[in-house]
Amino acid sequence: MQDYDVTLKLLLQGPARATMRALTGTTIAKWLDVELPKVQNLRLDLLGETVDGGLVHVELQSTNDADMALRMAEYGLGVYRLLGRFPQQIVLYVGEPEAHMKTELHATGLLFRYRLIDARTLDGEPLVNSADVGDNIIGILAKLRDQAGAIRRIVARLADLGAAERDAALAQLMILAGLRRLAAVVEREVRKMPIRINLLEHEVLGPLFRKRFEEGQQEGRQEGERTILRGLIEKRFGALPEWASEKLAMLSVSSWKI
C-alpha cells in the first residue's frame, strides 16, 4: 500500500475532524472495519458511521481511474449487502494531474452517482488553523494562499508536540508533501525548528527524507529530459496534440529512443 494512502487513513480516522466535516458535512461517530465478501475481496479505504446513524465511505485516490464509478458502485452494493444501508460515497483525489474521472454510471433503469472531491478545492486555511494536528497536516494538500507560510505554521505547531508524536507527525507531513512537490520546503522549515533534529541520521525521519529527495531529484531529471524531447519533437512536427502530450508525460524517460 502506498505511503500516502496509509498516512491519510490514519489522519482521517484520527485527528482530522475538520477535514471530515469539510468532506462530508457531518461528524463521524465511529469507524467500521469492513471487508466486503463474495466475488472480489474488496476492502474499503474508510467507512464510518455518523452521529445520526448514516454511513460515509471515503476512497483515497492519487491517479485517475477510468473505472472509478464502477468500483464505487461495487463498493456501495457490497456495503448494502453486508449492512443493509447505502453509504454516502466520496472519492478524495490527492493526485497532481487534474481529476477527470467519471462520477456517474448510466444504464436502463439505473443511475449511480458518487462525489469526487479534489483536495485542492478544499479551503486549506481552516485546516491549517485547526486545533487538530491531523487537519494541519492534511491542509498541505488543500488550497492555500501561501504554501510556504502554511508549512512554516504547521512545522511550528508540530515543534510543540512530544518527541514521539512530533516524529510521527513530521513523517506524515513529509509523505503528503511529496504529493505536492513540497518536500524541500518542509525540510527547510524543519531545520529551523527550536528542537534540533539531525534529519539524515534520525531513526524515523532520516530514511523518509532521503527517499523523498532521491525521488525528487529523479523527477527533476526526468522532467528536464521531457522538456528537451518535447522541444525536439515540436521543432520537427509542430505543436503536440493533447493526447500526445499526455502520452509523453506518462512514459518513462529510460524507455525513450530517438
N, C-alpha and C positions, 0 to 999 in steps of 0.2 A: 504494500500500500504506500502511496506517495506521502512524503513528509507533510505537505500542506494539508492533505486530507485528514491525517491523524490530528494535526495541530488544531485545525478548525473544529473538528468534532469535540475535542477536549474543551476548547474555549466556549463553544456554543452550548455545550451541556453544563458548563460551569459558570465562570464569572463574566458572562456577556449578556446580561439581561436586557440592556437597552438595545442591543443588536437584534435579539429575537423579537422584541416588541416592534422594532422598525420593519422587520421582515413579515411578521405575522399579524400584527395589530392586537396581539393578546399576550398572556403570560403562560409559560409552560409550568405546570404544577409538578410533573414528574416525567422522566424519560423512560421509554419502553424498549427493552432489548428484544427485537423481533427478527426471526429468520423465517422467511416465507417458505412454505412447503411446496410439494408437487413438482411440476415439470422442471423447473430450474431452482437451484439453491440461491435464492435472492435475499441478500442481507441489505437492509436499508441503511443509508448513512445515519439518519436521525429520525426518530419517530417519538413524538412527545404527546402527552395528554395535557390539555389546557385546563385552566382553573374552572372553566364552565363545562368540562367533560368532553370537549371536542378533541379531535386528533389532528396533529400537524406533522407532516412528512417533509423533511428538507434533504435534498440531494445536493452534493457539492461537486462542481464541475469546473475544470480548468481548460477544457477543449470543447470545440463544437462537435456535437454528436448528431449525425443526421437521423438517428433512430431514437432520439431523446423522448419524443412524445409517446412512442410505442413502449419504451422502457417504463415511463411514468405511469402509463395506463396499466401495464402488467403489475407494477408495484401496488397501485391503488386497488386493483381487483384482488391481489394477494392479501392485502390488509383487510379488505372487506370479507374475504373468505375466512380469515383467521379470527377477526374481531367483530365482524358484523356491522362495521361502520366504515364509511369512506372518509379518508383524511383530507384536510386542506393540503394541497401539494405545491411545493415551491422548489425550483432549481436555483440555487445561489451560484452564479457564474463568477469565477475569480480569475479567469484567464486574461491574457494580454490582448489577443485579437478581439475585434468586435464580436459580440454574441449575435449569431444569426440562426439559432435553432428554431424549428417549428414548435409551436406551443399547442397545437390542436391536431386531433385526428377526426376526419370526417368519413362516414360511410352511411349507407342506407339505414336509417333508424338509429344512428349513433353519432353523438358529438361528445368528444372528450377534450378537456382543456386543463392545463396547469399554468402556474405563474412562473415566468422567467425573470429573475432579478439580477441584473449586473451589479456587482458590488460597487462599481464606480458611480452608480446612480444614487447610492445612499449618501446622506449628508454626514460626512466624517467628523464634523466639529462636535456634535453632541456625544459621539463615541469617544473621541479623544479626551473630552472633558468629563466623561462618566466617572463615577466613583468606583466602578468595577474595572479591574486591570484587564480582564478579558476583552471588554469593549474597547479599551485604549489600544490594545494590540491589533484587533480586527480593524480599527479605524484607519490603519495604514493602507487598507485595500479600498477604502471609500473615497468619495470626492472631497478633496482638501484644497483650500485656497493656498496654503503654504506647506508643502510636504516636508521640507527640511525643518521648518519651525515646529510642525506637529511631531516629528520624530524626536526633536530636542525635548519637547514637553513629555513625551511618553518615556523616554530614557530617564529623565529627571524623576519621574514618578516611580519608575522601577528601582532606582537607586535607593529609595527609602524602604524597600522590602527587606525581609530577612534573607540571608545568603542563599538558602535552598530555593525559596520562592522566586528570588531575583534571577538566579541562574536559569530556572525553568522558563520564566517569562522572557528573558533575553533570547533564549534559544528559539522560542516560539516566534518572537518578533523577527529574528533573523530569517527564519523559514518563510514567513509571509512576505518579508521584504524582497525575497528572491522572486516572488510573483510580479513585483513592480519594478524590478531592477534598482532597488534602493539599498542593496547590501552595503555599498561603500558609505552611504550617508549614515546608516545605523552604526557601522564600525567606527566612523569618525566621532560620533556622539558618545559612544560607549567609552572611547579612550579618554573622554573628558570627565567621566563620572568621578564624583568625590572619592569613591572607593576604587582604588586602582586594581585593575584586573589584567593579568598577562593573558591576552586573548589566545595567543598561539599555543600556550602551554596549559591553558585551563582545561580540566578534565572533560567538562560538558561542552563549553563553547569553542575550544580550540579546533577539534575536528570539523565542527559545523562551519566556522569561519573559513577554514582552509578549503572545504568542499565548495562553498558558495563562491569564493573568489576564483577558484580554478574554473568553475562553470562560467563565471562572468567573463574571465579572460578568453575562454574558448568561444563564447558567444560573440565577444567583441571581434575576435579574429575572423570568425565566420561572416559576421555582418559586413566587415570591411571587404572580404573577398566577394560577397554577394553584390556589393555596390560596384566593384570593379567589373565583375562579369556582366551585370545588368548594363553598364555603360558600353561594354564591347558589343553586346547584342543589339542595343538600340542604335549604336553608331552604324551598324551594318544593315539592320532590318527596320529601323524606326521604332516608335513607341510601342511598348508591350501592351497587349490587351489585358483586362483584369484577370482572366483565367490563367494566363501565362505568368503574370506577376505572383499569383497565389501559389502556383506550382513551383516557381523558383524559390519562394520563401520557405516551402516545405522540404525541399531537397537538402540532403546533407552535402556540405561543401566537398567532402572527401570523395563523393560519388560523381562529381562533375568531370567531364572530359571535353576539352575544347580542341 
